[in-house]
Amino acid sequence: MRYLESNLEILGKRSPGLAEAVRNAQPSRRVLVKQSRAGQPGLWVFHEAGTLRPVYDVSDPRGAAQADVRGTAFRAEDATLFTGIGLGYHLEEITRLMEADHQVFVVEPNPRALKTALEARDLRALFLHERVHFHGDRGLLDLKETLRFHLLRIVGGHLNDLVLSPLEEVFPEEYAEAGDRIRKILWHLRYSYRHLIDNDILRENLIRNIPALCRSGDAWDLEGILAGTPAVVIAAGPSLDACIDPLKTFSSKACLIAVDTALKPLMEQGIVPHFVVSVDPWEQNFEKFESLAETPDIPLIFEPGVYHRIPGFFPETPFVTGSTNSLARWILGLLGLGRMDAEMTSAAHLAFHLARHMGADPIILAGLDLAFPGTAHHARGAAACWEPGQEQEWIHVPCLRGGTVKTLPGFLAMIGLFEEELARTRALCINTGEAGALIRGARHMSLETAFRTLTAKKPSSLEAVRKIHSKSRAGDRAPWLLQGIRGLLAQAEQVASLETQATPLLSRAKQSLSAANGFDGKSSGSVERLLSMDRRLKAQSMFHDLTVDFHATLFLEQYRLGYRLKRASDPTKSLMLSLESLEKSFTGCGSVARKLAEDLRGILPELEKAVRRNTPAPADMEVKPPVTGP
């Protein structure tokens, strides 16, 4: 007990949730600390059969831990995920071996075992290490935020995944649950970042959707309109087929919120949802609506980067959500919209967020399989714009009816995000799937059973939603937006011009440096001009702040290049890498700037026409970009 309080005092400052869990835990009876032959504390565990086995070598625990990690590289640009603290010997050796900048993310699945360890060894130096991060709260939400902060390291470097196996064997459930959560977090972060790699279409849609945004209400203003009313979030997985008859029979007992892919099979069966949601920016997403026999008079809730023809398909009552994209947030802010801000990777997430925001209780999930128990990948009649390929990478996740079921890596990310949101949701959540993926936090029952247990409460009428839309619309905010667009266009054109000027100078400097005689006076002058232009490029702060989400490839390249530059010992090599970094910066920013400028010039005439019909904005109005995180 002599080290417990001092250890917890320091751990509490680094990871309050884990420290609290350890403080409240009873020491595990399956973990025992005994002195090793070398005089160091050793950790022993009782297995199911009652046998007592050492976690570390009984002769030299520290030496054995050192040998375990010695073959692993801990490079500056990489990171290590270590599950199970034990007595800390492995982590101490990792901190000794790792290069500067290397980060270690530690997950402790079993606070009881850790409490025993903290009583036996002084681990304060480990807990104080600024590049070792400790996590153990339920759901590992703090781990997700830490990894998000180090996102470039996760997607651009290598992640060592190490587990203290002897403890995993004794506590398989805790370690399996932690491993499942870690896997979902990593897939979500990587999936979300990959979504940014090639998103010219998202940028284009954000700009082309400006007229629709000016006509839209703010989804935030729908808050509470379903208070106490059941809602069914309807996705288009194969299990939707079995939900059609119950939806026909009992649809008057709940508010129906359909994702865009589910709209066609519902409408063909005479089921008209109360809301439809749409998120995806790709052109093929419009096929889900284009194939409808008639234009439905249904309120649309859309993400501002949705494919630009979709909002026009629902001209009467469109509502827009918030966005995590910096450019979208800025546009919405100038229009006084976008207060409903939620993390999502799919239309199903948006539908769930909407149901919760409107106060629905319970929230019933229908057709949300997120897995492939059979050969079908969508419900019958769904206007699906994708299907798994023959070379598809499959992974297996827990199934609703037990065992496992195959799914896609992207779906794993979606499952993890749903589980996070369900943990934050007060309303009862019911999953009516048949054999899809298990979503922890939702009660499982058939849709018919769920409907029969509900107390009917009529949802808000379409007329009531229209009144909210009328009051919520952006109104006369076009002058504000026009002034902002002009300012952004000016900076985008300046960035594009700087790239054009820099290109020949970069070529000349690289050729000179590659020559045997190195830089001549003329080339040195080119470098000075390049550095001056780089400062001017960085000065276009509005452009950089608003396009930060469109430089995913550039950020990855610069991240990796930065560490190559740090390792370069030869002056010529170092200069060449510096020129390469400048070239990537000018090229990457210039490419985004030219495309953005083209989009902005395309929308200006319509905005100017709108302003001429209304009162202009004050001449001294200041247009500011949104505050962005690290």
Secondary structure in CASP SS format (residue, H / E / C, confidence):
PFRMAT SS
TARGET T0000
AUTHOR 0000-0000-0000
METHOD secondary structure of the structure
MODEL  1
M C 1.00
R C 1.00
Y C 1.00
L H 1.00
E H 1.00
S H 1.00
N H 1.00
L H 1.00
E H 1.00
I H 1.00
L H 1.00
G H 1.00
K H 1.00
R H 1.00
S C 1.00
P H 1.00
G H 1.00
L H 1.00
A H 1.00
E H 1.00
A H 1.00
V H 1.00
R H 1.00
N H 1.00
A C 1.00
Q C 1.00
P C 1.00
S C 1.00
R C 1.00
R C 1.00
V E 1.00
L E 1.00
V E 1.00
K E 1.00
Q E 1.00
S C 1.00
R C 1.00
A C 1.00
G C 1.00
Q C 1.00
P E 1.00
G E 1.00
L E 1.00
W E 1.00
V E 1.00
F E 1.00
H C 1.00
E C 1.00
A C 1.00
G C 1.00
T C 1.00
L E 1.00
R E 1.00
P E 1.00
V C 1.00
Y C 1.00
D C 1.00
V C 1.00
S C 1.00
D C 1.00
P H 1.00
R H 1.00
G H 1.00
A H 1.00
A H 1.00
Q H 1.00
A H 1.00
D H 1.00
V H 1.00
R C 1.00
G C 1.00
T C 1.00
A C 1.00
F C 1.00
R C 1.00
A C 1.00
E C 1.00
D C 1.00
A E 1.00
T E 1.00
L E 1.00
F E 1.00
T E 1.00
G C 1.00
I C 1.00
G C 1.00
L C 1.00
G C 1.00
Y H 1.00
H H 1.00
L H 1.00
E H 1.00
E H 1.00
I H 1.00
T H 1.00
R H 1.00
L H 1.00
M C 1.00
E C 1.00
A C 1.00
D C 1.00
H C 1.00
Q E 1.00
V E 1.00
F E 1.00
V E 1.00
V E 1.00
E C 1.00
P C 1.00
N C 1.00
P H 1.00
R H 1.00
A H 1.00
L H 1.00
K H 1.00
T H 1.00
A H 1.00
L H 1.00
E H 1.00
A H 1.00
R C 1.00
D C 1.00
L C 1.00
R H 1.00
A H 1.00
L H 1.00
F H 1.00
L H 1.00
H C 1.00
E C 1.00
R C 1.00
V E 1.00
H E 1.00
F E 1.00
H E 1.00
G C 1.00
D C 1.00
R C 1.00
G C 1.00
L C 1.00
L H 1.00
D H 1.00
L H 1.00
K H 1.00
E H 1.00
T H 1.00
L H 1.00
R H 1.00
F H 1.00
H C 1.00
L H 1.00
L H 1.00
R H 1.00
I H 1.00
V H 1.00
G H 1.00
G C 1.00
H C 1.00
L E 1.00
N E 1.00
D E 1.00
L E 1.00
V E 1.00
L C 1.00
S H 1.00
P H 1.00
L H 1.00
E H 1.00
E H 1.00
V H 1.00
F C 1.00
P H 1.00
E H 1.00
E H 1.00
Y H 1.00
A H 1.00
E H 1.00
A H 1.00
G H 1.00
D H 1.00
R H 1.00
I H 1.00
R H 1.00
K H 1.00
I H 1.00
L H 1.00
W H 1.00
H H 1.00
L H 1.00
R H 1.00
Y H 1.00
S H 1.00
Y H 1.00
R H 1.00
H H 1.00
L H 1.00
I H 1.00
D C 1.00
N C 1.00
D H 1.00
I H 1.00
L H 1.00
R H 1.00
E H 1.00
N H 1.00
L H 1.00
I H 1.00
R H 1.00
N C 1.00
I H 1.00
P H 1.00
A H 1.00
L H 1.00
C H 1.00
R C 1.00
S C 1.00
G E 1.00
D E 1.00
A H 1.00
W H 1.00
D H 1.00
L H 1.00
E C 1.00
G C 1.00
I C 1.00
L C 1.00
A C 1.00
G C 1.00
T C 1.00
P C 1.00
A E 1.00
V E 1.00
V E 1.00
I E 1.00
A C 1.00
A C 1.00
G C 1.00
P H 1.00
S H 1.00
L H 1.00
D H 1.00
A H 1.00
C H 1.00
I H 1.00
D H 1.00
P H 1.00
L H 1.00
K H 1.00
T H 1.00
F H 1.00
S H 1.00
S H 1.00
K H 1.00
A C 1.00
C E 1.00
L E 1.00
I E 1.00
A E 1.00
V E 1.00
D H 1.00
T H 1.00
A H 1.00
L H 1.00
K H 1.00
P H 1.00
L H 1.00
M H 1.00
E H 1.00
Q C 1.00
G C 1.00
I C 1.00
V C 1.00
P C 1.00
H C 1.00
F E 1.00
V E 1.00
V E 1.00
S E 1.00
V C 1.00
D C 1.00
P C 1.00
W C 1.00
E H 1.00
Q H 1.00
N H 1.00
F H 1.00
E H 1.00
K H 1.00
F H 1.00
E H 1.00
S C 1.00
L C 1.00
A C 1.00
E C 1.00
T C 1.00
P C 1.00
D C 1.00
I C 1.00
P C 1.00
L E 1.00
I E 1.00
F E 1.00
E C 1.00
P C 1.00
G C 1.00
V C 1.00
Y C 1.00
H C 1.00
R C 1.00
I C 1.00
P H 1.00
G H 1.00
F H 1.00
F C 1.00
P C 1.00
E C 1.00
T C 1.00
P E 1.00
F E 1.00
V E 1.00
T C 1.00
G C 1.00
S C 1.00
T C 1.00
N C 1.00
S H 1.00
L H 1.00
A H 1.00
R H 1.00
W H 1.00
I H 1.00
L H 1.00
G H 1.00
L H 1.00
L C 1.00
G C 1.00
L C 1.00
G C 1.00
R C 1.00
M C 1.00
D C 1.00
A C 1.00
E C 1.00
M C 1.00
T C 1.00
S C 1.00
A H 1.00
A H 1.00
H H 1.00
L H 1.00
A H 1.00
F H 1.00
H H 1.00
L H 1.00
A H 1.00
R H 1.00
H H 1.00
M C 1.00
G C 1.00
A C 1.00
D C 1.00
P C 1.00
I E 1.00
I E 1.00
L E 1.00
A E 1.00
G C 1.00
L C 1.00
D C 1.00
L C 1.00
A C 1.00
F C 1.00
P C 1.00
G C 1.00
T C 1.00
A C 1.00
H C 1.00
H C 1.00
A C 1.00
R C 1.00
G C 1.00
A C 1.00
A C 1.00
A C 1.00
C C 1.00
W C 1.00
E C 1.00
P C 1.00
G C 1.00
Q C 1.00
E C 1.00
Q C 1.00
E C 1.00
W C 1.00
I E 1.00
H E 1.00
V E 1.00
P E 1.00
C E 1.00
L C 1.00
R C 1.00
G C 1.00
G C 1.00
T E 1.00
V E 1.00
K E 1.00
T E 1.00
L C 1.00
P H 1.00
G H 1.00
F H 1.00
L H 1.00
A H 1.00
M H 1.00
I H 1.00
G H 1.00
L H 1.00
F H 1.00
E H 1.00
E H 1.00
E H 1.00
L H 1.00
A H 1.00
R C 1.00
T C 1.00
R C 1.00
A C 1.00
L C 1.00
C E 1.00
I E 1.00
N E 1.00
T C 1.00
G C 1.00
E C 1.00
A C 1.00
G C 1.00
A E 1.00
L C 1.00
I C 1.00
R C 1.00
G C 1.00
A C 1.00
R E 1.00
H E 1.00
M C 1.00
S C 1.00
L H 1.00
E H 1.00
T H 1.00
A H 1.00
F H 1.00
R H 1.00
T C 1.00
L C 1.00
T C 1.00
A C 1.00
K C 1.00
K C 1.00
P C 1.00
S C 1.00
S C 1.00
L H 1.00
E H 1.00
A H 1.00
V H 1.00
R H 1.00
K H 1.00
I H 1.00
H H 1.00
S H 1.00
K H 1.00
S H 1.00
R C 1.00
A C 1.00
G C 1.00
D C 1.00
R C 1.00
A H 1.00
P H 1.00
W H 1.00
L H 1.00
L H 1.00
Q H 1.00
G H 1.00
I H 1.00
R H 1.00
G H 1.00
L H 1.00
L H 1.00
A H 1.00
Q H 1.00
A H 1.00
E H 1.00
Q H 1.00
V H 1.00
A H 1.00
S H 1.00
L H 1.00
E H 1.00
T H 1.00
Q H 1.00
A H 1.00
T H 1.00
P H 1.00
L H 1.00
L H 1.00
S H 1.00
R H 1.00
A H 1.00
K H 1.00
Q H 1.00
S H 1.00
L H 1.00
S H 1.00
A C 1.00
A C 1.00
N C 1.00
G C 1.00
F C 1.00
D C 1.00
G H 1.00
K H 1.00
S H 1.00
S H 1.00
G H 1.00
S H 1.00
V H 1.00
E H 1.00
R H 1.00
L H 1.00
L H 1.00
S H 1.00
M H 1.00
D H 1.00
R H 1.00
R H 1.00
L H 1.00
K H 1.00
A C 1.00
Q C 1.00
S H 1.00
M H 1.00
F H 1.00
H H 1.00
D H 1.00
L H 1.00
T C 1.00
V H 1.00
D H 1.00
F H 1.00
H C 1.00
A H 1.00
T H 1.00
L H 1.00
F H 1.00
L H 1.00
E H 1.00
Q H 1.00
Y H 1.00
R H 1.00
L H 1.00
G H 1.00
Y H 1.00
R H 1.00
L H 1.00
K H 1.00
R H 1.00
A C 1.00
S C 1.00
D C 1.00
P H 1.00
T H 1.00
K H 1.00
S H 1.00
L H 1.00
M H 1.00
L H 1.00
S H 1.00
L H 1.00
E H 1.00
S H 1.00
L H 1.00
E H 1.00
K H 1.00
S H 1.00
F H 1.00
T H 1.00
G H 1.00
C H 1.00
G H 1.00
S H 1.00
V H 1.00
A H 1.00
R H 1.00
K H 1.00
L H 1.00
A H 1.00
E H 1.00
D H 1.00
L H 1.00
R H 1.00
G H 1.00
I H 1.00
L H 1.00
P H 1.00
E H 1.00
L H 1.00
E H 1.00
K H 1.00
A H 1.00
V H 1.00
R H 1.00
R C 1.00
N C 1.00
T C 1.00
P C 1.00
A C 1.00
P C 1.00
A C 1.00
D C 1.00
M C 1.00
E C 1.00
V C 1.00
K C 1.00
P C 1.00
P C 1.00
V C 1.00
T C 1.00
G C 1.00
P C 1.00
END
